[in-house]
Amino acid sequence: MSAVVAVIDDLREESDELDELVRELAAPDWRGPTPADRWTVAHQIAHLSWTDEVALLAATEPDRFGDEVTKALAAPDSFVDEAADALVAAHAPGALLARWREGRQRLDKVLRDAPDGTRIPWYGPPMSVASMATARLMETWAHGQDIADALGVTRTPTARLRHVARIGVRARNYAYAVRGITAPEEEFRVELLTPDGETIAYGPEGAAQRITGPLLDFCLLVTQRAHRSDLAVTAEGRDADQWLSIAQAFAGPPGPGRLPRAEQGDHR
């Protein structure tokens, strides 16, 4: 199995797991708030549906996708919320779920059928098929975490978190750039402990700037789904410490992140 097929398979599994979480929800649960400001469970699924559809457009009709980029540049702080709001307003929960399923299935096929070397335009630099699938998996996992938190569900970490961690590490310099900060020139060492007790590592072994901690906690940090103070991720070195305060695996402007657990209200 190629590495590209493997990550597309993992994206499918991540989506199916979230589908299991929401498919039996009653209508009031779809309207329930999540930790994202103003976003209900329905908004979370609407966002995933919209993003899958935009990715599909980028892969199949790049000229039309250029129009979406223009819209984003015209309203960088609101276009994501506006897209989610529109889908929630237009669809009952069952129809919204069906739309998400159809869109992700179509995207799955397009990614699998893409010729070797395909580059897909995006809101930043063009992406390889594997990178697009990884980005979609990261978003699906992160927004699934919002839903799980809203429902009071604890999810079992899987090996798919490796993809989330990898994109978080690769996005290090982006986190600096989007804040107008010059990124450190030296590489960091990142060592993460999987739930199975295995260590996965990125960066040179002898690097002075080091990040260590559980794989799950690191993924929660780089997707800004938990506050740093609530996680067992530690830094050695001033630059590494700064990065843990600004890290983000997602494209777009810096997010507000989560408050420390002790300051959070009940979203259920």
N, C-alpha and C positions, 0 to 999 in steps of 0.2 A: 504494500500500500504506500502511495506517495505521501509526502508530508502535506501537500495541498489537500488531497482527499481526506486525510486524517483530521485536519482542522475543520473541514466542511462537515464531516461526520460529527465532530464534537459540537459544532454549532447547532446541528440538528438535534442532538441529544439535549443540549442546554435549553433550546426552545421547547422541546417536548416536555421537559421537566417543569418548566414554568407553566405550560399549558395545563398540566395536571393540577397545578396549584389553583388555577383560576376557573377551570371549566365548570365546576359545580357551584360556584359562588352564586348566592342570591342577589337580586338587583340592588338591595341596600348596601351590600358589601362592595359592589362595584362603585358605588358613590362615596365610599368611605375614604377619609383622607390618608395620605401617605406622608412620609417625612419630607418629601419635596413640597415646597411652598405652593399652595393652591392646587396641587395635583392629587386627584383621586386615583384609585386603582384603575379606573377606566382611562385616565390620562396616561398612565404608565404603558398600558397596552396600546393605546392610540399612538404614542410616541414610537414604540417599537414597530408598529405597523407602518407608520409614515416613513421611518428611516429605512426600513427594508424596501419600501416602494421607491424611495429616492435612490438607494443603492442599485436597484434593478434598472431604473432609468439611466443612471450613470453608465452602467455596463452595456446597455442596449441602444440608448439614444443619447450619446454624449452631447450633441448640440442642444437638445432640449434640457439636459441637465445643466448646461451653462446658464439657462434662464433661472434655474433654482439658485445657483450661486449668486446671480445678480440680486435676487430677492433677499438672500441672506446678507449680502453686503449692505443693502439698503436699510435693513432693520436687524443688525447683529444681536441686539439684546432681547428681541421679542419674537423672531420668526419661528423658533422652536415651540414656544408656548402657543403661538397663534395656530400652528399646524395641529397641535394636540387638541386645543380647544375646538377647532373646527370639526375634527373627527368625532369627538365626544358629543358635540351638539347634533351631529348628523346621524349617529348610529346608536341604537339600543345595544346593551351588552352582548347579546347573542350575535348580532350583525357585526359588531366590532371584532369579536373573537374570530368570526368566520373570515373577515377581511384580513386580519393578521395571519391566520393560517394560510390563506391563499397566497398572500404576498410572499411569505417566507418560503413556501414551497416553490414558487416561481423563481425566486432568487437562488434557492438551492440548485435548481436545474441549470440556470445560467452560469453559475460559478463552476459547476462540475463540467459543463460543456465548453468552457472557455479554453481557447488554444494556449499552449505553453507560451509564456512570455507576455501574456496579456497585461496591460496596464489600464486601470480603471480610474477615470478622473474623479476627484473628490474636492471637498472644501479647502483642503490643503494640497500637498503634492499628490500626483497620481499614485495609486496603490496597486500592488500585485494582487492576484486572486487570493493568495494565502493571507495577505495583510488585511484585505477587505473582510474575509471570513473571520479573522481574529478580532477585528474591530467590532463586527456584529456580535460575536460571542461575548466580548467584554461588556458591550451595552446591554445585551440580554441578561447577563448575570447581574449586572449592577442594578438595572431596573427591577429585575426579579427580587433582588435584596430589598428594595423599597417596598415591594408588595408583601414579601414575607414579614418584614418588620411591622407593616401595617396590620397584618393578620395575626401577629404573634406567633409566627411559625419559625422554627429553627431548622435551617437546611443543612444537610450533611455535605461537607466539602468533598469535592471530587478532584480527580486528576486534571480536569479541564481548567482548573485555576492556574495551571502553568501558563496558559495562553494569556490570561489576565495579567499575571506577574510580568511576563515578557514584554507585553506592550507598555506596561507601566515603567519598566526600566528603559525601554527604547524611547519613551516620551520624556525622559529627564530634561533634555535641553529645551524642549517645547514648553515645559512648565516654567522655566526661567524666561524664555522669550516672550510668552504671552503676558508676563508681568513687567516686561521692560528691563529685565535683569540680565546681565552678562553671565552665561553659564561657565562653571569652572572648566578649565582645559583638561584636567586630569580625569581619568575614569574612576568610577567608584566600584568597590566590591560589594555585591549583594548576595547574602547567603540566607536561604529560606528553608525552613523545616516543614516537610509535608506531613499530613496527618499519619502517613505510614512510617514516619521516622527517617525518611530519606532527605538528604540535603541537596537542593538545587542551587546553583551558583551562577552569577553573571559578573563579568569584569575580571581584571587581573588579580590573582591571589594575593599579591603583595601590596595592593593599594592601601594608602594611608587612610583614605576615606571609606568607611565600611558601614553597611546596613545589615542587621541580623534580626531574625524573628520568625514567627510562624507564617507559612505561606498564606493562610486565610487572612491573617491580620494585615499583611502587606497589601493584599488585594483590596481589602476594605479601605485601606488608607489611600491608595492611588486612585480609587474610584470615588473617594470622598464620601464613603457610606458609613464611616465611623470617625469620631474625633481621635486624634493622635493620643490623647491622654488616656483613652480607653483601650489602647492596643499595646501589645507586647513587642512592638518594633522599636529597636534601639539604633542609635547612630554613634559612630566614633569619628570625630573630626568635625570642625566647624561647618564645612561645606555640606557634609552629609546631613548634619543636623538641620541646616537651613532647607535642604531639599525635602526632608520629611514634613516640613511645614507648608510646602507649596506643591507637592507632587500631585499630578493629575494625569490619568491615562486617557482622558477623553479630549477631543478637539473642542475648540471654542474658548470663550472667555473664562477666566477663573471662576469656579463655582463658590458659593458661600460655605460649602461643607456642612458638617453636622456639628451641633453643639455637643459638649461633653454629656455623657449619659445622665449625669445628675441634674442637668439643666433642661433636659428634654421633657416635653409634655407627652401625654398619651395620645397616639394617633389612631387608636382603634375605636 
